[in-house]
Amino acid sequence: AEAIGMLLGRMHMSVRFAIGDWLLFIENVYPSEWSQLAEVLGLSVDTRREYMRVSERVSRSRRRPKLDWSQHRAVAALPPPEQKEWLRKAETEQMSHHQLRDALRNGKPEVVQTHCRCCGRAL
């Protein structure tokens, strides 16, 4: 039962990207039928737009499977290099969506020091 719950949780996290990616695809490939195809989802226009916005702004190459869609949404307005850094930080530090959102409001991520400033040796 626990394994099924974990699987369903992972599916829930990834389905929003799948929907956003699919909406972007049909918008490009079937522009005249886009609204009719999009309506079959049964989602509000605002929800569809948000899924598309996040999918469009956060490319597949920057998405991190261990992070929730909401964490990706939090960085979607940032330029790609900053998205990558914040997502890395969120994954490394196991930040919740709320922690990430609060950190974004407070400024740039802290630079994790990996080498000694004096001698250059790895820490």
PyMOL commands that set and color helices and strands:
alter all, ss='L'
color gray80, all
select helices_A, chain A and resi 2-29+34-39+45-57+69-75+80-92+97-106
alter helices_A, ss='H'
color red, helices_A
deselect
rebuild
show_as cartoon
